[in-house]
């Protein structure tokens, strides 16, 4: 059965948030297992991830998902999203942000797209779940022609975002903290190796493309850092 509209929004968004919340306990559980037990799991080959738009459509003009392990620079067009923010909090605020956004799209009748976007004011929030800062979550609109910008339902704001470039790395399966932290190191290393071409231009964000219809080992995530080209004329 194909689910559409608010039903899809609910299921897709809840899954994204549950996945992130569950990941907080993943490392503690993994640490309690022996290295012998972990070795076969690490060696197991993952199936091909599902397409980024297999659970919900991407906004107009958005590029597709980045292959797991691949690093690339992608350009994003102007887009519209409903944004909820939490200040002086840890990444555990995602549940509160979700309900604010879900209430907004439910009352406004906005169709859900993929991905769900989570941005952190400090990269340390990705590396340490107890690190405090500001976190925002976005539900993306299919088009900038849908709805209008400004105050949304409750504390939600509807915002049009300017075109930006991001250096991206694809992540498959679980979005656990150790995985995201290690991939953040890879992006930083890439930026250092390409410092003559690109420089970081903001804080990282995490994109979650899939919901519960997609098996965990086929889910696709992305870790991104906004970048700008180095001015080589000076």
C-alpha positions, 0 to 999 in steps of 0.5 A, spaced: 500 500 500 502 506 498 502 512 503 501 519 501 500 526 504 500 526 512 501 519 513 507 519 509 510 525 513 508 522 519 511 515 518 518 518 514 519 523 520 518 518 526 522 513 523 528 518 522 528 521 529 527 514 532 533 512 528 537 518 530 535 516 538 536 509 537 543 510 535 545 514 541 545 507 545 548 503 539 555 505 541 554 503 549 551 496 546 557 495 541 562 497 547 559 491 551 560 486 545 567 482 544 571 484 538 570 477 536 563 478 535 564 485 532 569 482 527 564 478 522 559 484 522 564 489 520 566 484 514 559 483 512 557 486 505 552 491 505 546 491 500 546 496 495 542 502 498 535 504 496 535 511 492 534 517 495 527 518 493 525 511 494 521 513 500 519 520 498 520 525 493 526 530 493 525 537 492 525 540 485 532 541 483 535 537 488 541 533 487 540 525 488 544 522 494 551 521 495 554 514 494 556 511 501 563 512 502 564 517 496 566 525 497 563 530 492 561 537 492 554 538 490 550 545 489 543 546 492 538 551 489 534 555 492 529 551 496 523 552 502 523 549 508 519 549 515 524 550 520 524 548 528 530 550 532 532 549 539 537 553 543 542 551 549 540 543 548 544 537 545 542 533 539 536 529 544 532 535 542 530 532 535 524 529 538 521 536 540 523 539 534 519 533 530 513 534 533 513 542 532 514 540 525 509 535 524 504 539 527 506 545 522 505 540 516 499 537 518 495 543 519 498 546 513 497 540 509 504 540 506 506 533 503 513 531 506 519 530 501 526 527 503 530 528 506 529 530 513 535 535 514 538 536 521 543 542 522 548 543 528 551 550 531 557 546 533 560 540 530 562 537 537 554 536 537 555 530 532 561 527 536 559 528 543 551 527 544 552 531 551 555 537 547 550 543 548 549 548 542 543 550 537 540 544 533 535 545 527 531 541 523 527 542 517 522 539 513 523 540 506 517 543 501 517 540 494 517 547 491 518 554 493 511 555 490 508 552 495 505 556 501 509 562 503 515 564 508 514 567 515 511 565 521 508 557 521 504 554 526 507 555 533 515 556 533 516 554 526 518 558 521 518 557 513 524 559 510 527 560 503 534 558 503 539 561 498 543 557 493 549 553 497 555 548 495 556 543 500 562 537 500 558 531 502 559 524 504 554 518 503 553 514 509 549 507 509 545 503 514 546 506 521 547 513 523 550 512 529 555 517 533 561 513 531 560 513 524 558 520 523 564 522 527 569 518 523 565 521 517 566 528 519 574 527 520 574 524 513 570 531 510 575 535 514 581 531 511 578 532 504 578 539 506 585 540 508 587 536 502 583 541 497 584 547 501 587 551 495 580 550 492 575 550 497 574 552 504 568 551 510 563 556 510 558 554 516 557 548 520 555 541 518 548 538 517 545 531 517 541 528 511 536 522 512 533 520 506 529 513 508 523 511 513 521 505 516 519 502 509 527 501 507 531 496 511 536 499 516 542 496 512 539 500 505 538 506 508 542 512 506 544 518 510 549 524 508 553 528 512 555 535 509 559 541 510 557 548 507 563 550 502 565 556 498 570 556 493 577 559 494 578 566 491 585 564 487 585 571 484 588 575 490 
